[in-house]
Amino acid sequence: MEKKRVLVSGGAGFIGSHVTVELIEAGYDVLVADDMSNCDSTCFEGVKKITGRDDIPFVKMTFCDAAATEKLFADWKIDAVIHFAAFKAVGESVAEPLKYYKNNLESFMNVIEAARKRGCNILFSSSATVYGEPDILPVTEQSPRMPSTSPYGNTKQMCEDILRDSVKAYSSIKGIALRYFNPIGAHPSALIGELPRGVPNNLVPFITQTAIGKRECLSIFGNDYPTPDGTCQRDYIDIVDLARAHVYAVRRMLDGKMEQDYEIYNVGTGTPLSVLELVKAFEKVNNLKLNYKFAPRRDGDVTAIWADPSLANEKLGWKATRTTEETLAAAWAWEKHLAGK
Ligand code: UDP
């Protein structure tokens, strides 16, 4: 039987590269497209090494270019698309909202436009940011979405709505939105991982860069939150587990198993971890001491959020399997790989 081909837009980035690996290992053909505006070729080269596939097709392009997007879909037989191509820096989105609205919305609409003409189903990479500061934990897919504090968060909500409305109007397509909690870690091979530009905003890259000596000290933003140890709680999901959720979702789409035209799934572990717990776990598993201090709260941070992942467990047949220890060891191995150690 002919293999199905999945287009991974933004496939050279952190999440996209891990998803590409898992799709190939699950037997799919993958077409990677990326404008390389926020990454270099490190991860794509790593994907080739991990999979032993030197021939993964790659197209350098931006999905903001409607004609180029249309041409891509005309040139290749694409069975499903996973859309990652988007800007993702929360702070930058506050400073440059139009850049975010233009890029993140336009590129997604161009993808949908090309996909709908060909009956190609769409998986959108959404985020738990749509839940804001939830009143009830854990959050289910039915939990209300809250007004976002950043244009970045708004684009996630808007893209969800664009997809929902599009699948309703165009009977040729179906869509799935995966709401990621906090993706962390790296591939166990240490050949692909997160490559933040400049000072990392996210916790785990900041931790690994501090441990390797690139940063002097980790600031833990706030230890006076109403949580068991005073630091924020999140649902940290291993990047390989997260990537596998995409394979299950794509399979559901391609095998005609979707029960609704538009489905949403939380992708998390269901277990909260505080910043302090995560720091301590990192120290323990990697047998090192991290230089950290408590600092004031960071603007825009929610106190606590974690997923109820039971819908994804049940409908996708997916479950997070990797332990926090495995994940944090992989994150550290990746940082050492980058440092050539
Ligand atoms: N955090 C921290 N120091 C840092 C970066 C993050 O204490 O240098 C905390 C942040 O306040 C939040 C958690 O780590 O409670 C996760 O933050 P991250 O930016 O990784 O993800 P977010 O949940 O904001 O999307």
Boltz pocket constraint, residues with backbone or C-beta under 6 A from the ligand:
constraints:
  - pocket:
      binder: B
      contacts: [[A, 182], [A, 200], [A, 201], [A, 202], [A, 203], [A, 204], [A, 206], [A, 218], [A, 219], [A, 220], [A, 221], [A, 222], [A, 232], [A, 233], [A, 234], [A, 275], [A, 298], [A, 301], [A, 302]]
      max_distance: 6.0
